[in-house]
Amino acid sequence: MKTMSDHKKPELLAPAGDMEGVRTALRYGADAIYCGGPFLQMRASKVGFTREELAQASREIHEAGKKLYVTVNVFARNDEIPALAEYVGFLKEIGVDAVIVSDLGAIAQIRETVPDMEVHVSTQANCMNWRAAKVYYDLGVKRIVLARELTLQQIAEIRANVPEDLELEAFVHGAMCMSYSGRCLLSAYLAGRSGNRGECAQTCRWNYYLMEEKRPGEYFKIEEDDRGSAILSSKELCCIEHLKEFEEAGICSFKIEGRMRTPFYTATVVNAYRMAIDEAAPIAALRKELDTVSHRPFCTGFYFGDPNQLIPDTEGYVRDWLFVATALEASKNGLLRIETRNPFAVGDTIEFLSPGHTGTPFAVSSITNEDGEPLDRSATPMRILTISAPDGIMAGDILRKKI
């Protein structure tokens, strides 16, 4: 069997919600980055780049020899269609490599007015079969981000029935929701915030109770659990053990979810999948790396034909590690300057995460503040401190601590 190192490797596509996310994804091995701009993007405004930030991101990404895709994946209203041409023209002008689009009318508008812009069809478009994929191809689409409800066998059937130059992309890691390929009205109904307009209130993660019609005010847990019953909250996707099977099914781009996640998440997940693609570490070790970030229990989604596994058998998140700090410069003479994120103390064992490596532990024997005064512990985030540390830690490395 061919390995991923025997030929052109699949693309590793990472999320970014801000410039720190862009730089983290690049540093830890992403081949391409996707983000949202100020118009028609499917995430909250706090992870929407301004035009100036998009231009900066494009410069830095292309200087690194990587690609930038921008989401324009909201289902557009009538008054939003005319503005598409100018906006996508701007994206093309700053060098964006492709736009990710859901709406059929938006695709037609982009292809008509900016025909040299590469278009990728979003997973929100729910492309489930080869016939639909060919329709998009005939419209000039370059890539399909496949519906999340497909099995790998169904993906292989699509690959066998579409033109060779139509690319197929699929999510391999990250949060999922119980709705159909992310198209959900629950948040709009319960909270007045539409998930399809980038305003999801995460109502599927709430705890729910039953109330019997003739017993108003009496609430019954749906499942017996001291922590509540979040019955609509699915497990998270993790397919790091199955990347060769994805490639054999015809997937050319492995997509990681998480534009609203922390740099710690981005660094850890991108680094693990980079090493998996490069076959640079045992998969079991990389799977342990993924457990260091906060996540709901993992599953393999629909890919192997068992959708019941999405339903969690335990509530809440796995939170066994803390993001402690980021290295501001390389360690030297046994010392390291850091920017803090979460508490730690003298005597704690910390791990540093460098690109292309799994976590390396060391013991903290000293902490000093900016005035050189010794501290027993660090409890304030975003503070500049110096700690004892081994040589070999580089600027940008992530520091973490097991809880």
KEKOL-252914 format. One line per 5 residues: number of its first residue (from 1); their letters; for each residue x, y, z negated of C-alpha. Coordinates in steps of 0.1 Angstrom, whole numbers, plus 5000, padded with zeros to 4 digits. Layout:
BEGIN
NUM = A = X/Y/Z ~ ... .
END
This chain:
BEGIN
1 = MKTMS = 5000/5000/5000 ~ 5012/5035/5008 ~ 5019/5058/4979 ~ 5012/5095/4979 ~ 5049/5101/4983 .
6 = DHKKP = 5051/5082/5016 ~ 5033/5110/5037 ~ 5018/5144/5034 ~ 5005/5147/4998 ~ 4969/5159/4991 .
11 = ELLAP = 4965/5195/4981 ~ 4963/5202/4944 ~ 4937/5231/4941 ~ 4936/5249/4907 ~ 4912/5275/4893 .
16 = AGDME = 4921/5310/4881 ~ 4900/5335/4862 ~ 4926/5362/4860 ~ 4962/5370/4870 ~ 4975/5351/4840 .
21 = GVRTA = 4956/5321/4853 ~ 4971/5326/4888 ~ 5006/5327/4875 ~ 5001/5297/4852 ~ 4987/5276/4880 .
26 = LRYGA = 5015/5285/4903 ~ 5042/5278/4877 ~ 5027/5244/4869 ~ 5025/5231/4904 ~ 4993/5241/4922 .
31 = DAIYC = 4994/5241/4960 ~ 4964/5264/4963 ~ 4943/5285/4939 ~ 4906/5295/4940 ~ 4891/5325/4923 .
36 = GGPFL = 4861/5348/4926 ~ 4860/5384/4936 ~ 4836/5413/4928 ~ 4809/5400/4952 ~ 4787/5369/4955 .
41 = QMRAS = 4808/5346/4932 ~ 4793/5319/4910 ~ 4810/5326/4877 ~ 4805/5353/4851 ~ 4818/5388/4859 .
46 = KVGFT = 4847/5384/4834 ~ 4864/5359/4858 ~ 4857/5380/4889 ~ 4888/5397/4903 ~ 4886/5433/4914 .
51 = REELA = 4897/5441/4950 ~ 4930/5454/4937 ~ 4935/5422/4916 ~ 4926/5400/4946 ~ 4952/5418/4967 .
56 = QASRE = 4978/5413/4939 ~ 4969/5377/4936 ~ 4972/5372/4973 ~ 5007/5388/4974 ~ 5020/5366/4945 .
61 = IHEAG = 5004/5334/4958 ~ 5018/5338/4993 ~ 5052/5348/4980 ~ 5052/5314/4963 ~ 5043/5298/4996 .
66 = KKLYV = 5008/5287/4984 ~ 4972/5294/4995 ~ 4944/5314/4981 ~ 4907/5306/4985 ~ 4880/5331/4973 .
71 = TVNVF = 4845/5320/4963 ~ 4816/5338/4980 ~ 4793/5310/4970 ~ 4762/5327/4956 ~ 4730/5321/4975 .
76 = ARNDE = 4726/5355/4991 ~ 4696/5377/4990 ~ 4684/5398/5020 ~ 4702/5430/5009 ~ 4735/5412/5003 .
81 = IPALA = 4739/5398/5039 ~ 4749/5431/5055 ~ 4777/5437/5030 ~ 4793/5403/5037 ~ 4810/5414/5069 .
86 = EYVGF = 4829/5443/5053 ~ 4838/5422/5022 ~ 4851/5392/5041 ~ 4869/5415/5065 ~ 4887/5429/5034 .
91 = LKEIG = 4895/5394/5022 ~ 4910/5386/5056 ~ 4930/5418/5056 ~ 4947/5410/5023 ~ 4956/5375/5035 .
96 = VDAVI = 4930/5352/5018 ~ 4933/5318/5034 ~ 4896/5308/5032 ~ 4863/5317/5017 ~ 4842/5291/4998 .
101 = VSDLG = 4805/5296/5008 ~ 4772/5279/4999 ~ 4746/5298/5018 ~ 4739/5288/5054 ~ 4730/5324/5064 .
106 = AIAQI = 4762/5337/5048 ~ 4782/5311/5068 ~ 4765/5323/5100 ~ 4771/5359/5091 ~ 4808/5353/5083 .
111 = RETVP = 4814/5333/5115 ~ 4797/5359/5136 ~ 4815/5390/5122 ~ 4848/5376/5110 ~ 4853/5346/5132 .
116 = DMEVH = 4890/5341/5124 ~ 4883/5337/5086 ~ 4885/5300/5075 ~ 4853/5288/5058 ~ 4850/5260/5033 .
121 = VSTQA = 4815/5248/5024 ~ 4810/5249/4986 ~ 4798/5219/4966 ~ 4767/5240/4959 ~ 4756/5233/4994 .
126 = NCMNW = 4751/5196/4984 ~ 4767/5180/5015 ~ 4758/5144/5010 ~ 4762/5128/5045 ~ 4783/5128/5077 .
131 = RAAKV = 4755/5142/5098 ~ 4753/5173/5076 ~ 4790/5176/5076 ~ 4791/5176/5114 ~ 4765/5204/5115 .
136 = YYDLG = 4788/5225/5093 ~ 4817/5216/5115 ~ 4798/5227/5146 ~ 4792/5260/5129 ~ 4830/5265/5126 .
141 = VKRIV = 4835/5252/5091 ~ 4870/5239/5083 ~ 4864/5221/5051 ~ 4836/5205/5031 ~ 4837/5205/4993 .
146 = LAREL = 4816/5174/4989 ~ 4785/5171/4966 ~ 4794/5157/4932 ~ 4768/5129/4934 ~ 4787/5109/4960 .
151 = TLQQI = 4805/5077/4954 ~ 4840/5071/4968 ~ 4824/5045/4992 ~ 4800/5071/5005 ~ 4829/5096/5009 .
156 = AEIRA = 4848/5071/5029 ~ 4818/5067/5052 ~ 4816/5104/5058 ~ 4853/5105/5066 ~ 4849/5077/5091 .
161 = NVPED = 4821/5096/5110 ~ 4834/5132/5112 ~ 4861/5148/5133 ~ 4897/5143/5120 ~ 4903/5180/5116 .
166 = LELEA = 4873/5185/5093 ~ 4888/5184/5058 ~ 4871/5169/5028 ~ 4877/5182/4992 ~ 4864/5168/4959 .
171 = FVHGA = 4865/5176/4923 ~ 4888/5154/4902 ~ 4887/5170/4868 ~ 4867/5194/4847 ~ 4832/5202/4833 .
176 = MCMSY = 4800/5189/4849 ~ 4764/5198/4844 ~ 4733/5177/4846 ~ 4719/5196/4876 ~ 4722/5187/4913 .
181 = SGRCL = 4757/5197/4924 ~ 4755/5226/4900 ~ 4722/5241/4912 ~ 4703/5247/4880 ~ 4673/5268/4868 .
186 = LSAYL = 4674/5258/4831 ~ 4694/5289/4821 ~ 4672/5312/4841 ~ 4641/5297/4825 ~ 4653/5297/4789 .
191 = AGRSG = 4676/5326/4787 ~ 4668/5348/4817 ~ 4703/5343/4831 ~ 4706/5325/4864 ~ 4734/5300/4868 .
196 = NRGEC = 4730/5304/4905 ~ 4740/5341/4902 ~ 4770/5335/4880 ~ 4753/5342/4846 ~ 4748/5307/4832 .
201 = AQTCR = 4741/5306/4794 ~ 4752/5270/4791 ~ 4717/5260/4780 ~ 4725/5223/4788 ~ 4750/5224/4759 .
206 = WNYYL = 4724/5235/4733 ~ 4709/5211/4707 ~ 4673/5201/4713 ~ 4644/5187/4692 ~ 4610/5173/4698 .
211 = MEEKR = 4578/5188/4685 ~ 4546/5168/4685 ~ 4515/5187/4697 ~ 4494/5183/4665 ~ 4523/5190/4642 .
216 = PGEYF = 4534/5225/4650 ~ 4565/5236/4632 ~ 4578/5200/4626 ~ 4609/5193/4646 ~ 4623/5158/4652 .
221 = KIEED = 4658/5150/4664 ~ 4658/5132/4697 ~ 4687/5111/4685 ~ 4698/5104/4650 ~ 4730/5124/4647 .
226 = DRGSA = 4741/5148/4620 ~ 4755/5171/4646 ~ 4724/5175/4667 ~ 4712/5163/4701 ~ 4726/5180/4732 .
231 = ILSSK = 4709/5155/4755 ~ 4714/5176/4786 ~ 4752/5181/4782 ~ 4772/5157/4804 ~ 4806/5143/4798 .
236 = ELCCI = 4836/5159/4816 ~ 4852/5145/4848 ~ 4887/5130/4846 ~ 4899/5109/4876 ~ 4937/5110/4871 .
241 = EHLKE = 4939/5072/4872 ~ 4921/5071/4906 ~ 4939/5096/4928 ~ 4951/5070/4953 ~ 4915/5058/4957 .
246 = FEEAG = 4904/5094/4964 ~ 4931/5097/4991 ~ 4922/5064/5006 ~ 4886/5076/5008 ~ 4897/5106/5029 .
251 = ICSFK = 4900/5134/5004 ~ 4928/5159/5013 ~ 4923/5183/4984 ~ 4920/5174/4947 ~ 4900/5202/4930 .
256 = IEGRM = 4902/5211/4893 ~ 4873/5229/4876 ~ 4878/5257/4851 ~ 4880/5293/4862 ~ 4867/5303/4827 .
261 = RTPFY = 4892/5282/4808 ~ 4924/5293/4790 ~ 4960/5293/4804 ~ 4966/5264/4780 ~ 4940/5243/4799 .
266 = TATVV = 4953/5254/4833 ~ 4989/5246/4824 ~ 4982/5212/4809 ~ 4957/5200/4835 ~ 4976/5213/4866 .
271 = NAYRM = 5009/5199/4853 ~ 4994/5165/4846 ~ 4978/5162/4881 ~ 5010/5176/4897 ~ 5030/5148/4881 .
276 = AIDEA = 5004/5122/4890 ~ 5005/5132/4927 ~ 5043/5133/4926 ~ 5044/5100/4907 ~ 5067/5117/4883 .
281 = APIAA = 5054/5101/4850 ~ 5033/5070/4840 ~ 4996/5076/4843 ~ 4990/5066/4807 ~ 5013/5094/4795 .
286 = LRKEL = 4995/5119/4817 ~ 4961/5108/4805 ~ 4974/5115/4769 ~ 4984/5150/4781 ~ 4948/5157/4792 .
291 = DTVSH = 4936/5149/4757 ~ 4956/5178/4743 ~ 4931/5203/4758 ~ 4896/5209/4743 ~ 4871/5188/4763 .
296 = RPFCT = 4839/5168/4760 ~ 4844/5130/4764 ~ 4858/5120/4798 ~ 4842/5099/4825 ~ 4845/5094/4863 .
301 = GFYFG = 4813/5110/4873 ~ 4794/5094/4902 ~ 4824/5082/4921 ~ 4821/5046/4911 ~ 4784/5043/4912 .
306 = DPNQL = 4775/5045/4875 ~ 4758/5079/4868 ~ 4746/5067/4834 ~ 4781/5071/4821 ~ 4777/5109/4823 .
311 = IPDTE = 4755/5108/4792 ~ 4776/5114/4761 ~ 4776/5088/4734 ~ 4791/5113/4709 ~ 4783/5150/4705 .
316 = GYVRD = 4806/5179/4708 ~ 4842/5184/4720 ~ 4875/5166/4715 ~ 4897/5192/4698 ~ 4928/5176/4685 .
321 = WLFVA = 4954/5202/4696 ~ 4958/5240/4693 ~ 4973/5263/4718 ~ 4999/5280/4695 ~ 5019/5304/4717 .
326 = TALEA = 5035/5312/4750 ~ 5073/5315/4754 ~ 5082/5350/4765 ~ 5118/5342/4775 ~ 5141/5312/4776 .
331 = SKNGL = 5152/5298/4742 ~ 5188/5307/4734 ~ 5211/5299/4704 ~ 5183/5280/4687 ~ 5158/5309/4689 .
336 = LRIET = 5127/5317/4710 ~ 5106/5348/4714 ~ 5069/5340/4716 ~ 5034/5355/4719 ~ 5012/5338/4694 .
341 = RNPFA = 4976/5325/4700 ~ 4967/5302/4670 ~ 4981/5297/4635 ~ 5012/5276/4627 ~ 5037/5275/4599 .
346 = VGDTI = 5073/5268/4590 ~ 5077/5230/4588 ~ 5051/5223/4616 ~ 5060/5201/4645 ~ 5053/5220/4678 .
351 = EFLSP = 5054/5207/4714 ~ 5065/5228/4744 ~ 5052/5220/4778 ~ 5074/5227/4808 ~ 5065/5222/4845 .
356 = GHTGT = 5071/5187/4856 ~ 5074/5173/4820 ~ 5052/5160/4793 ~ 5052/5176/4759 ~ 5085/5177/4740 .
361 = PFAVS = 5083/5180/4702 ~ 5105/5201/4678 ~ 5102/5212/4642 ~ 5098/5249/4633 ~ 5123/5258/4606 .
366 = SITNE = 5120/5296/4607 ~ 5096/5324/4618 ~ 5106/5361/4619 ~ 5086/5391/4628 ~ 5096/5420/4652 .
371 = DGEPL = 5115/5436/4623 ~ 5135/5405/4616 ~ 5116/5397/4584 ~ 5110/5360/4576 ~ 5075/5346/4575 .
376 = DRSAT = 5061/5314/4561 ~ 5034/5312/4587 ~ 5018/5329/4617 ~ 4981/5336/4615 ~ 4976/5366/4638 .
381 = PMRIL = 4970/5361/4676 ~ 4988/5381/4703 ~ 5017/5389/4680 ~ 5054/5389/4691 ~ 5075/5366/4669 .
386 = TISAP = 5108/5347/4670 ~ 5110/5311/4659 ~ 5136/5284/4657 ~ 5136/5262/4688 ~ 5158/5240/4709 .
391 = DGIMA = 5175/5253/4740 ~ 5157/5243/4772 ~ 5124/5261/4767 ~ 5117/5285/4795 ~ 5098/5317/4798 .
396 = GDILR = 5061/5308/4804 ~ 5062/5275/4787 ~ 5032/5266/4766 ~ 5035/5257/4729 ~ 5009/5235/4712 .
401 = KKI = 5004/5218/4679 ~ 4984/5187/4669 ~ 4957/5195/4644 .
END
